[in-house]
Amino acid sequence: MVIRLVLFGAPGAGKGTQAALLKEHFGALHISTGDLFRRAMKEKSTLGDQVRSYMDLGFLVPDEIVMNLVRKELVDVVKENGFLFDGFPRTIPQAENFEQALSEMHHSLTAVVSLEVEQDLLVRRISGRRVCPKCSALYHVDSLSHGEVCPTDQSPLEQRKDDAEEAVKTRLKTFALQTLPLKEYYREKKLLLQIDGSGTPAAVFARLLSVLQPVLD
Ligand code: ADP
């Protein structure tokens, strides 16, 4: 089954975690614009320099930069067995531009899944989030039993710069102002599926699969 999904949700809603599970389940390509920007920063490329100040402070990267990147990715993405966009689109212009680019490639979205999580849980998840600099796996400090090292490759885990308190506040505000209106946009297009994003990754994943079932039949 080919699946073409957008994972939607506030910072800390669990988009990246669910995307990894969906990728394994459906064999679809996972594209996280945040990960692509973080990689560009690490490689110190021109793109990395362009996005660093926005990202570190918790602001959105300008639409034009995002769309240049996504349009490049899409060329390869549509050749694959479906895709999962995580963290994109984040503004109405990005969504309109995305739709246009997909239709030029004779593709359309299967669904947009919104992971619904309350604000205080979002903050708890983000402040405990750690990432492996080597394999990009995500963890929460509460579920690490052997200290802050990656259980897969033993690398010392890191905290994202934009997971610091001030940047988190900005990201949550930015989400409410610029990204939340997309829910109405996709609801009108009859693409929106909403699920409760609280609980364990496995519990959320089970909800995700069951809500997707009807659109996959
Ligand atoms: P989260 O969803 O937890 O905020 P992401 O990795 O998706 O994490 O995004 C981190 C940052 O990357 C955002 O705060 C923003 O600066 C930038 N970013 C990622 N995707 C986009 C996008 N589609 N549009 C604008 N900025 C983006």
py3Dmol code that shows the C-alpha trace and the ligand (Angstrom):
import py3Dmol

protein = """\
ATOM      1  CA  MET A   1       0.000   0.000   0.000  1.00  0.00           C
ATOM      2  CA  VAL A   2       1.432   3.392  -0.986  1.00  0.00           C
ATOM      3  CA  ILE A   3       0.934   5.998   1.683  1.00  0.00           C
ATOM      4  CA  ARG A   4       1.425   9.753   1.265  1.00  0.00           C
ATOM      5  CA  LEU A   5       1.107  11.406   4.623  1.00  0.00           C
ATOM      6  CA  VAL A   6       1.698  14.640   6.423  1.00  0.00           C
ATOM      7  CA  LEU A   7       2.282  14.349  10.157  1.00  0.00           C
ATOM      8  CA  PHE A   8       0.976  17.444  11.849  1.00  0.00           C
ATOM      9  CA  GLY A   9       1.382  18.573  15.441  1.00  0.00           C
ATOM     10  CA  ALA A  10       2.972  21.009  17.852  1.00  0.00           C
ATOM     11  CA  PRO A  11       6.652  20.749  18.792  1.00  0.00           C
ATOM     12  CA  GLY A  12       6.893  17.721  21.078  1.00  0.00           C
ATOM     13  CA  ALA A  13       3.682  16.125  19.768  1.00  0.00           C
ATOM     14  CA  GLY A  14       5.641  13.069  18.650  1.00  0.00           C
ATOM     15  CA  LYS A  15       5.788  13.528  14.880  1.00  0.00           C
ATOM     16  CA  GLY A  16       9.361  12.260  14.560  1.00  0.00           C
ATOM     17  CA  THR A  17       8.758   9.243  16.786  1.00  0.00           C
ATOM     18  CA  GLN A  18       5.616   8.207  14.894  1.00  0.00           C
ATOM     19  CA  ALA A  19       7.277   8.873  11.538  1.00  0.00           C
ATOM     20  CA  ALA A  20      10.021   6.373  12.407  1.00  0.00           C
ATOM     21  CA  LEU A  21       7.402   3.724  13.278  1.00  0.00           C
ATOM     22  CA  LEU A  22       5.370   4.455  10.146  1.00  0.00           C
ATOM     23  CA  LYS A  23       8.479   4.280   8.011  1.00  0.00           C
ATOM     24  CA  GLU A  24       9.232   0.818   9.319  1.00  0.00           C
ATOM     25  CA  HIS A  25       5.621  -0.300   8.839  1.00  0.00           C
ATOM     26  CA  PHE A  26       4.945   1.057   5.343  1.00  0.00           C
ATOM     27  CA  GLY A  27       8.456   1.315   3.891  1.00  0.00           C
ATOM     28  CA  ALA A  28       7.762   4.932   2.965  1.00  0.00           C
ATOM     29  CA  LEU A  29      10.360   7.679   2.824  1.00  0.00           C
ATOM     30  CA  HIS A  30      10.527   9.932   5.910  1.00  0.00           C
ATOM     31  CA  ILE A  31      11.249  13.589   5.229  1.00  0.00           C
ATOM     32  CA  SER A  32      11.695  15.843   8.217  1.00  0.00           C
ATOM     33  CA  THR A  33      12.447  19.422   7.187  1.00  0.00           C
ATOM     34  CA  GLY A  34      13.798  20.040  10.703  1.00  0.00           C
ATOM     35  CA  ASP A  35      16.261  17.119  10.317  1.00  0.00           C
ATOM     36  CA  LEU A  36      17.312  18.342   6.874  1.00  0.00           C
ATOM     37  CA  PHE A  37      17.991  21.812   8.273  1.00  0.00           C
ATOM     38  CA  ARG A  38      19.883  20.384  11.259  1.00  0.00           C
ATOM     39  CA  ARG A  39      22.035  18.320   8.896  1.00  0.00           C
ATOM     40  CA  ALA A  40      22.752  21.398   6.778  1.00  0.00           C
ATOM     41  CA  MET A  41      23.842  23.274   9.925  1.00  0.00           C
ATOM     42  CA  LYS A  42      26.126  20.436  10.954  1.00  0.00           C
ATOM     43  CA  GLU A  43      27.709  20.365   7.497  1.00  0.00           C
ATOM     44  CA  LYS A  44      28.069  24.164   7.670  1.00  0.00           C
ATOM     45  CA  SER A  45      26.601  24.523   4.176  1.00  0.00           C
ATOM     46  CA  THR A  46      25.138  27.784   2.827  1.00  0.00           C
ATOM     47  CA  LEU A  47      21.672  26.479   3.660  1.00  0.00           C
ATOM     48  CA  GLY A  48      22.842  25.745   7.204  1.00  0.00           C
ATOM     49  CA  ASP A  49      24.090  29.319   7.613  1.00  0.00           C
ATOM     50  CA  GLN A  50      20.827  30.681   6.248  1.00  0.00           C
ATOM     51  CA  VAL A  51      18.599  28.786   8.688  1.00  0.00           C
ATOM     52  CA  ARG A  52      20.657  28.735  11.899  1.00  0.00           C
ATOM     53  CA  SER A  53      19.455  31.995  13.446  1.00  0.00           C
ATOM     54  CA  TYR A  54      15.777  31.211  12.836  1.00  0.00           C
ATOM     55  CA  MET A  55      16.020  27.671  14.168  1.00  0.00           C
ATOM     56  CA  ASP A  56      18.080  28.325  17.268  1.00  0.00           C
ATOM     57  CA  LEU A  57      15.632  30.994  18.412  1.00  0.00           C
ATOM     58  CA  GLY A  58      12.556  28.919  17.605  1.00  0.00           C
ATOM     59  CA  PHE A  59      11.258  30.945  14.653  1.00  0.00           C
ATOM     60  CA  LEU A  60      10.124  29.461  11.377  1.00  0.00           C
ATOM     61  CA  VAL A  61      12.539  29.372   8.478  1.00  0.00           C
ATOM     62  CA  PRO A  62      11.173  31.631   5.679  1.00  0.00           C
ATOM     63  CA  ASP A  63       8.804  29.862   3.266  1.00  0.00           C
ATOM     64  CA  GLU A  64      11.005  30.495   0.252  1.00  0.00           C
ATOM     65  CA  ILE A  65      13.977  28.654   1.773  1.00  0.00           C
ATOM     66  CA  VAL A  66      11.743  25.789   2.920  1.00  0.00           C
ATOM     67  CA  MET A  67      10.103  25.415  -0.489  1.00  0.00           C
ATOM     68  CA  ASN A  68      13.433  25.412  -2.332  1.00  0.00           C
ATOM     69  CA  LEU A  69      14.527  22.516  -0.171  1.00  0.00           C
ATOM     70  CA  VAL A  70      11.246  20.595  -0.396  1.00  0.00           C
ATOM     71  CA  ARG A  71      10.958  20.971  -4.165  1.00  0.00           C
ATOM     72  CA  LYS A  72      14.440  19.448  -4.502  1.00  0.00           C
ATOM     73  CA  GLU A  73      13.501  16.575  -2.192  1.00  0.00           C
ATOM     74  CA  LEU A  74      10.234  15.919  -4.005  1.00  0.00           C
ATOM     75  CA  VAL A  75      11.960  14.915  -7.200  1.00  0.00           C
ATOM     76  CA  ASP A  76      13.295  11.819  -5.431  1.00  0.00           C
ATOM     77  CA  VAL A  77      10.428  11.409  -3.025  1.00  0.00           C
ATOM     78  CA  VAL A  78       7.766  10.717  -5.634  1.00  0.00           C
ATOM     79  CA  LYS A  79       9.836   7.866  -7.070  1.00  0.00           C
ATOM     80  CA  GLU A  80       9.693   6.084  -3.718  1.00  0.00           C
ATOM     81  CA  ASN A  81       7.081   3.853  -2.187  1.00  0.00           C
ATOM     82  CA  GLY A  82       5.134   6.673  -0.547  1.00  0.00           C
ATOM     83  CA  PHE A  83       6.264   9.420   1.810  1.00  0.00           C
ATOM     84  CA  LEU A  84       5.841  10.813   5.305  1.00  0.00           C
ATOM     85  CA  PHE A  85       6.370  14.530   5.736  1.00  0.00           C
ATOM     86  CA  ASP A  86       7.135  15.515   9.300  1.00  0.00           C
ATOM     87  CA  GLY A  87       7.265  19.208  10.223  1.00  0.00           C
ATOM     88  CA  PHE A  88       6.141  20.301   6.775  1.00  0.00           C
ATOM     89  CA  PRO A  89       4.030  22.142   5.727  1.00  0.00           C
ATOM     90  CA  ARG A  90       3.997  24.640   8.576  1.00  0.00           C
ATOM     91  CA  THR A  91       2.304  27.641   6.992  1.00  0.00           C
ATOM     92  CA  ILE A  92      -0.621  28.103   4.584  1.00  0.00           C
ATOM     93  CA  PRO A  93       1.665  29.297   1.740  1.00  0.00           C
ATOM     94  CA  GLN A  94       3.831  26.174   2.215  1.00  0.00           C
ATOM     95  CA  ALA A  95       0.717  23.968   2.033  1.00  0.00           C
ATOM     96  CA  GLU A  96      -0.521  25.680  -1.142  1.00  0.00           C
ATOM     97  CA  ASN A  97       2.877  25.450  -2.747  1.00  0.00           C
ATOM     98  CA  PHE A  98       3.184  21.794  -1.738  1.00  0.00           C
ATOM     99  CA  GLU A  99      -0.187  20.945  -3.274  1.00  0.00           C
ATOM    100  CA  GLN A 100       0.829  22.640  -6.487  1.00  0.00           C
ATOM    101  CA  ALA A 101       4.167  20.781  -6.625  1.00  0.00           C
ATOM    102  CA  LEU A 102       2.488  17.429  -5.951  1.00  0.00           C
ATOM    103  CA  SER A 103      -0.160  17.952  -8.572  1.00  0.00           C
ATOM    104  CA  GLU A 104       2.538  18.834 -11.122  1.00  0.00           C
ATOM    105  CA  MET A 105       3.893  15.361 -10.365  1.00  0.00           C
ATOM    106  CA  HIS A 106       0.405  13.815 -10.577  1.00  0.00           C
ATOM    107  CA  HIS A 107       0.347  13.000  -6.887  1.00  0.00           C
ATOM    108  CA  SER A 108      -1.872  13.912  -3.978  1.00  0.00           C
ATOM    109  CA  LEU A 109      -1.946  13.340  -0.223  1.00  0.00           C
ATOM    110  CA  THR A 110      -3.556  10.282   1.379  1.00  0.00           C
ATOM    111  CA  ALA A 111      -4.160  12.142   4.643  1.00  0.00           C
ATOM    112  CA  VAL A 112      -2.880  14.672   7.151  1.00  0.00           C
ATOM    113  CA  VAL A 113      -2.675  13.192  10.641  1.00  0.00           C
ATOM    114  CA  SER A 114      -2.795  15.611  13.521  1.00  0.00           C
ATOM    115  CA  LEU A 115      -1.266  14.423  16.806  1.00  0.00           C
ATOM    116  CA  GLU A 116      -3.168  16.208  19.552  1.00  0.00           C
ATOM    117  CA  VAL A 117      -1.249  16.816  22.781  1.00  0.00           C
ATOM    118  CA  GLU A 118      -1.889  19.232  25.650  1.00  0.00           C
ATOM    119  CA  GLN A 119       0.533  22.075  26.269  1.00  0.00           C
ATOM    120  CA  ASP A 120       1.997  20.898  29.619  1.00  0.00           C
ATOM    121  CA  LEU A 121       2.731  17.438  28.224  1.00  0.00           C
ATOM    122  CA  LEU A 122       4.410  19.052  25.197  1.00  0.00           C
ATOM    123  CA  VAL A 123       6.707  21.020  27.479  1.00  0.00           C
ATOM    124  CA  ARG A 124       7.549  17.926  29.560  1.00  0.00           C
ATOM    125  CA  ARG A 125       8.342  15.913  26.463  1.00  0.00           C
ATOM    126  CA  ILE A 126      10.528  18.600  24.911  1.00  0.00           C
ATOM    127  CA  SER A 127      12.514  19.373  28.052  1.00  0.00           C
ATOM    128  CA  GLY A 128      13.359  15.668  28.503  1.00  0.00           C
ATOM    129  CA  ARG A 129      14.114  15.026  24.853  1.00  0.00           C
ATOM    130  CA  ARG A 130      17.604  13.845  23.879  1.00  0.00           C
ATOM    131  CA  VAL A 131      18.941  12.987  20.476  1.00  0.00           C
ATOM    132  CA  CYS A 132      21.773  10.732  19.333  1.00  0.00           C
ATOM    133  CA  PRO A 133      24.187  12.851  17.252  1.00  0.00           C
ATOM    134  CA  LYS A 134      25.274   9.730  15.359  1.00  0.00           C
ATOM    135  CA  CYS A 135      22.056   7.895  14.404  1.00  0.00           C
ATOM    136  CA  SER A 136      19.484  10.678  15.095  1.00  0.00           C
ATOM    137  CA  ALA A 137      17.391   8.380  17.317  1.00  0.00           C
ATOM    138  CA  LEU A 138      15.184  10.222  19.808  1.00  0.00           C
ATOM    139  CA  TYR A 139      14.870   9.418  23.516  1.00  0.00           C
ATOM    140  CA  HIS A 140      13.303  10.840  26.639  1.00  0.00           C
ATOM    141  CA  VAL A 141      15.431  11.004  29.805  1.00  0.00           C
ATOM    142  CA  ASP A 142      12.713   9.158  31.759  1.00  0.00           C
ATOM    143  CA  SER A 143      13.067   6.065  29.576  1.00  0.00           C
ATOM    144  CA  LEU A 144      16.871   5.853  29.613  1.00  0.00           C
ATOM    145  CA  SER A 145      18.102   3.299  32.136  1.00  0.00           C
ATOM    146  CA  HIS A 146      21.857   3.528  31.486  1.00  0.00           C
ATOM    147  CA  GLY A 147      22.482   7.270  31.570  1.00  0.00           C
ATOM    148  CA  GLU A 148      22.388   9.679  28.672  1.00  0.00           C
ATOM    149  CA  VAL A 149      24.029   7.490  26.031  1.00  0.00           C
ATOM    150  CA  CYS A 150      22.471   6.026  22.887  1.00  0.00           C
ATOM    151  CA  PRO A 151      21.464   2.395  23.559  1.00  0.00           C
ATOM    152  CA  THR A 152      22.248   1.551  19.910  1.00  0.00           C
ATOM    153  CA  ASP A 153      25.698   3.043  19.383  1.00  0.00           C
ATOM    154  CA  GLN A 154      26.706   4.307  22.853  1.00  0.00           C
ATOM    155  CA  SER A 155      27.198   7.908  21.669  1.00  0.00           C
ATOM    156  CA  PRO A 156      26.637  10.538  24.384  1.00  0.00           C
ATOM    157  CA  LEU A 157      23.175  11.973  23.776  1.00  0.00           C
ATOM    158  CA  GLU A 158      22.645  15.675  23.133  1.00  0.00           C
ATOM    159  CA  GLN A 159      19.909  18.198  23.749  1.00  0.00           C
ATOM    160  CA  ARG A 160      18.790  20.264  20.783  1.00  0.00           C
ATOM    161  CA  LYS A 161      19.654  23.946  21.112  1.00  0.00           C
ATOM    162  CA  ASP A 162      16.043  24.900  20.353  1.00  0.00           C
ATOM    163  CA  ASP A 163      14.838  22.647  23.180  1.00  0.00           C
ATOM    164  CA  ALA A 164      16.091  25.273  25.655  1.00  0.00           C
ATOM    165  CA  GLU A 165      13.283  26.993  27.581  1.00  0.00           C
ATOM    166  CA  GLU A 166      13.095  30.343  25.764  1.00  0.00           C
ATOM    167  CA  ALA A 167      13.211  28.771  22.292  1.00  0.00           C
ATOM    168  CA  VAL A 168      10.519  26.273  23.302  1.00  0.00           C
ATOM    169  CA  LYS A 169       8.197  29.124  24.326  1.00  0.00           C
ATOM    170  CA  THR A 170       8.779  30.805  20.965  1.00  0.00           C
ATOM    171  CA  ARG A 171       8.189  27.536  19.073  1.00  0.00           C
ATOM    172  CA  LEU A 172       4.892  26.919  20.845  1.00  0.00           C
ATOM    173  CA  LYS A 173       3.740  30.496  20.150  1.00  0.00           C
ATOM    174  CA  THR A 174       4.852  30.242  16.534  1.00  0.00           C
ATOM    175  CA  PHE A 175       2.960  26.973  16.188  1.00  0.00           C
ATOM    176  CA  ALA A 176      -0.259  28.507  17.520  1.00  0.00           C
ATOM    177  CA  LEU A 177      -0.004  31.561  15.287  1.00  0.00           C
ATOM    178  CA  GLN A 178       1.398  30.277  12.011  1.00  0.00           C
ATOM    179  CA  THR A 179       0.868  26.525  11.875  1.00  0.00           C
ATOM    180  CA  LEU A 180      -2.410  25.808  13.651  1.00  0.00           C
ATOM    181  CA  PRO A 181      -4.503  27.473  10.898  1.00  0.00           C
ATOM    182  CA  LEU A 182      -3.423  24.577   8.655  1.00  0.00           C
ATOM    183  CA  LYS A 183      -5.761  22.274  10.545  1.00  0.00           C
ATOM    184  CA  GLU A 184      -8.784  24.142   9.233  1.00  0.00           C
ATOM    185  CA  TYR A 185      -7.210  24.249   5.785  1.00  0.00           C
ATOM    186  CA  TYR A 186      -6.856  20.457   5.654  1.00  0.00           C
ATOM    187  CA  ARG A 187     -10.202  19.858   7.359  1.00  0.00           C
ATOM    188  CA  GLU A 188     -11.891  21.742   4.520  1.00  0.00           C
ATOM    189  CA  LYS A 189     -10.033  19.575   2.046  1.00  0.00           C
ATOM    190  CA  LYS A 190     -11.327  16.501   3.904  1.00  0.00           C
ATOM    191  CA  LEU A 191      -7.800  15.257   4.518  1.00  0.00           C
ATOM    192  CA  LEU A 192      -7.566  15.817   8.276  1.00  0.00           C
ATOM    193  CA  LEU A 193      -7.454  12.890  10.712  1.00  0.00           C
ATOM    194  CA  GLN A 194      -7.067  13.714  14.411  1.00  0.00           C
ATOM    195  CA  ILE A 195      -5.694  11.403  17.073  1.00  0.00           C
ATOM    196  CA  ASP A 196      -4.852  11.629  20.739  1.00  0.00           C
ATOM    197  CA  GLY A 197      -1.050  11.917  20.908  1.00  0.00           C
ATOM    198  CA  SER A 198      -0.699  11.252  24.643  1.00  0.00           C
ATOM    199  CA  GLY A 199       0.605   7.960  26.046  1.00  0.00           C
ATOM    200  CA  THR A 200       3.414   5.691  24.902  1.00  0.00           C
ATOM    201  CA  PRO A 201       4.741   5.712  21.330  1.00  0.00           C
ATOM    202  CA  ALA A 202       3.220   2.218  20.849  1.00  0.00           C
ATOM    203  CA  ALA A 203      -0.209   3.353  22.063  1.00  0.00           C
ATOM    204  CA  VAL A 204      -0.182   6.378  19.756  1.00  0.00           C
ATOM    205  CA  PHE A 205       0.985   4.219  16.860  1.00  0.00           C
ATOM    206  CA  ALA A 206      -1.913   1.796  17.393  1.00  0.00           C
ATOM    207  CA  ARG A 207      -4.350   4.753  17.226  1.00  0.00           C
ATOM    208  CA  LEU A 208      -2.615   6.001  14.134  1.00  0.00           C
ATOM    209  CA  LEU A 209      -2.945   2.694  12.304  1.00  0.00           C
ATOM    210  CA  SER A 210      -6.593   2.380  13.202  1.00  0.00           C
ATOM    211  CA  VAL A 211      -7.455   5.885  12.014  1.00  0.00           C
ATOM    212  CA  LEU A 212      -5.553   5.260   8.782  1.00  0.00           C
ATOM    213  CA  GLN A 213      -7.285   1.954   8.085  1.00  0.00           C
ATOM    214  CA  PRO A 214     -10.356   3.412   6.326  1.00  0.00           C
ATOM    215  CA  VAL A 215      -8.314   5.691   4.039  1.00  0.00           C
ATOM    216  CA  LEU A 216      -6.013   2.821   3.052  1.00  0.00           C
ATOM    217  CA  ASP A 217      -8.826   0.449   2.049  1.00  0.00           C
TER     218      ASP A 217
END
"""
ligand_1 = """\
27
ADP
P 9.597 20.564 16.224
O 8.386 20.127 15.462
O 9.791 19.817 17.493
O 9.653 22.066 16.429
P 11.361 20.273 13.875
O 12.611 19.505 13.799
O 10.228 19.850 12.996
O 10.923 20.223 15.410
O 11.651 21.815 13.567
C 12.677 22.519 14.197
C 12.815 23.921 13.597
O 13.157 23.823 12.207
C 11.573 24.805 13.621
O 11.423 25.472 14.852
C 11.876 25.762 12.469
O 12.813 26.753 12.837
C 12.569 24.870 11.444
N 11.605 24.261 10.477
C 11.415 22.934 10.270
N 10.476 22.720 9.338
C 10.056 23.947 8.935
C 9.080 24.411 8.012
N 8.345 23.553 7.289
N 8.910 25.740 7.880
C 9.631 26.617 8.572
N 10.566 26.261 9.467
C 10.778 24.940 9.661
"""
view = py3Dmol.view(width=600, height=400)
view.addModel(protein, "pdb")
view.setStyle({"model": 0}, {"cartoon": {"style": "trace"}})
view.addModel(ligand_1, "xyz")
view.setStyle({"model": 1}, {"stick": {}})
view.zoomTo()
view.show()
